[in-house]
């Protein structure tokens, strides 16, 4: 099967070399049986650098370019951790990523174009390579009905539809304070392609496998 991971930048950047190796080993193991693509986010460096550049008066477009740079630095760290299991190249395009795919190898990429986030890159890459599933490995353990930190009645959803995800991302349906796990463009792409998607806590290594093959405690997004 073909799996595309959207990996939050903060999930990698906080790890030491040993822990990065363990994370990479889990991806390698999956790549022995499946074609794996990983799109890495910008995490803390992106936020920090964009914040400073914005304060210095940089344009939003320029801030996006800084963000893309951060995603590539984080991608390079994962490539280093994967060693022989990854092509030593971070593609700048979807076609470039597809061309790098080989049995047993994990293709890693970051951002490609301003005005979006790596969630959208993952969704578009998943369309392009006709992925069986997108796994959003992020800093939350699933999609909630409201913000669990401020609303004690918030409940985690085990399942939701593509349409519900798109509505949540567009901010039209859910109560204030709720958080969408993906950006609106990514949600729209996932909706139009109806690609099965899992939202899982990325810091748990076992969720890489479970997000793809089942058994996780996050949220599954399927056609309604
Ligand atoms: P992320 O995908 O990490 O954004 O890209 P995020 O959702 O803010 O971060 P996480 O999920 O918490 O880690 C970081 C920034 O890089 C730029 C955007 O400015 C984005 O906010 N970016 C990324 C682009 O402009 N285009 C891309 O294709 C990807």
Boltz pocket constraint, residues with backbone or C-beta under 6 A from the ligand:
constraints:
  - pocket:
      binder: B
      contacts: [[A, 7], [A, 8], [A, 9], [A, 10], [A, 40], [A, 41], [A, 42], [A, 43], [A, 46], [A, 60], [A, 63], [A, 64], [A, 65], [A, 66], [A, 67], [A, 68], [A, 71], [A, 110], [A, 111], [A, 112], [A, 113], [A, 114], [A, 115], [A, 116], [A, 117], [A, 118], [A, 119], [A, 121]]
      max_distance: 6.0
